[in-house]
Amino acid sequence: HMHHAARYTAFGNDLQAQPLGGEFELAIRERAKAASGAQLHINLHGYPAHEWTRPLTGYVPRNFELWSIPKGFFLVLRYHQHWKAQAEALLEHVTEHLANVPGLVAYNRRQIKAFEAHAGRLEFTIRNDIPYLLTRDDTQLTPLQLITEYPDETIYGDDFVMAHQVQYETIMSAYQKYQLIK
């Protein structure tokens, strides 16, 4: 699991934005892919509750409007050009599975209702009550990258247990479907 700040490396770079073939931290992922032959990268992630929006102040950092919270648990699925069909199949399977996780749909609906009350219509597409972004990205390391986004910075107790369960269910359902489509 990657805490949001962990995407910024010891050199201060955004790990996702480093070019392939470099000598920085992304090289570790490149070596792991070469050793494993992985075609799917599941990036367990969370989004914080401090910087991206400060409710009722009107403050949102430049270029981060889409990332304003709350919007509940959501997915980002990126794919290479010839992997769109596999990405769609993976997304359908994972969101269908996640819609059956106890409490997740109700949680997302509450979060989205709060978002829309303050920020207008949610710009994410929703499938099986799970918001998502599906985008082509031919520059990423693997043909498929599934990123989970759970508002996880200040959760404890039952909320933490639910977040952990949702991340686990995402991994398991993505792995199961990937075995059928690879």
N, C-alpha and C positions, 0 to 999 in steps of 0.2 A: 504494500500500500504506500502511496506517495502522498505525504502531507503536501499541501499546496506549495509551500515555500521550497520544498525539495526539488522542484523543477529547475530552480536556479542553482547552478553548480558552484564549486569552490572558486571558480574563476569569475563568477557573477554572470555567466551566460545562461540563457534559457535553453535547457537541454533539448527541447523539441525543435529549436531553431538552429541548432548546430548543423553544419553541412556534413554529409557523409564523407568518409575517407579522411577525416581529420585526426588529430592526435589528442583531442580532448576527451572529456568523459563519455561522449557518445561512442567512442571507440570500444568501450566495454560492451555496449549493446551490440555493436557490429560483430565483435568476436563471439558473443553468445549466439547470435543468429547463425553465424558461419558454423559453429560447432553443433548446433541443434537442428539446423534446417527449418527453423520455425517460420511459418507463414502467417500466424496470428499472434499479435502482441496484445495481451490483456493488461491494460494500465489502470490499476485500481487507484482512484484518485478521490480527492474531496475538495470542496470549495469552502473558503473561509467566510466568516461572518463579520470581518472587521473592515476590510479595505474596499471591497467592490461596490458596496453601497452603504450609505449612511441614511437610514430611513428618515423621511420628512425634512431633510436638509437640502435636497436638490443636488447633492454631490455624487457624481459618478466619474471615476477616472476616465480620461480620454481613451476611446476605442474599447471600453469595457462595458458599454451599455447592455450588450447581449448577456453579459455575465452577472447582471444585477440579481440579487436574491430577494425573496425566497422563490424557488421554483421546485423544491423537492428533489428527489433523486432523478437524475437524468443520464442519458447515454450520449456519447459522441462516437460515431463509427466512421472511420476513414478507410478508404479503399483505393487500390491502384486501378487504372483504367479498365482492365479486363476482368476485374473482380466484383463488378457491381451486382451481378446476380447472386453471388455468394454472400455479399454484404447484406443484401435485402433478405435472403433466407435466414442468415444469422440473426439479423435484427428482429424479424418476425418471431423466430423461435424464442429468443431471449426475452423479449417484451411479453410474449404470451406466458412464459414461465414465471416471470417476475410479477405479473398481475395476480398470481395466486399466492404470493408471499403474504402471510397474514399482516394486515395493517398498512401495507405499502400503498395501495391504491387510495385509501382514505387519507393517508398522510400527504400524498402528492396532490390530491384534490384540495386539501386545506391550504397547502403551500401555494398552489397556483391561484386560488381564490384571493389570498392575501397579496400576491404579486400583482394581479390584475386590478385590485382595488387601489393600488398606489402607483402602478407603472403602466397601466393599459394592457392591451392584449399581449399575451405571451407569444413571442415570435417563433418558438420552437414548434415543430410538428409533434403530434402526440399519437402514439400507437399503443393500444392496450393500456391506456392511462399512464404511460411512461413517456415523458418528453424526450426528444432526441434530435440530434443533428446528424445527417448522413451526407458526407462530403467526399469528393474525389481528391486524393492527394498522392500524386505519383512520386513525391520527394521523400515520403516516409520509408523507413527501413523495411517493413514487412508489407505484403499485399493487403492485409487486414489489420487494423488496430482498433480495438474496442476500449474506449475510455469510460470509466464510471465516474460520476460526479455526485458525491453525497455531501450534504452540508454537515461536516464532521468536526469542525474545529473546537466546539465547546460542548460536546455531548458526553453524557455520563449515564451510568445505570441502564435502565431499560432502553433508552434511546441509543446508547452505544451498542447494546446487544442487537437491536434491530438493524443498525447500520452494518454491523459485522455480518449478520445473517444475509442481508441484501447483497453485500459484496460476494459472499460465499456462493449464494444462489446464482449470481451472475457468472462467476467463474465456471461452476459446474454445468450450467445450461449452455454456455458458449462452447465449452470443451466438448460436450456431447454432440452438439450440432456440427461443430467443426469436423469431427470424425466422419460425418456423413457427407460433407461437401468438399473436402480437400482433394 
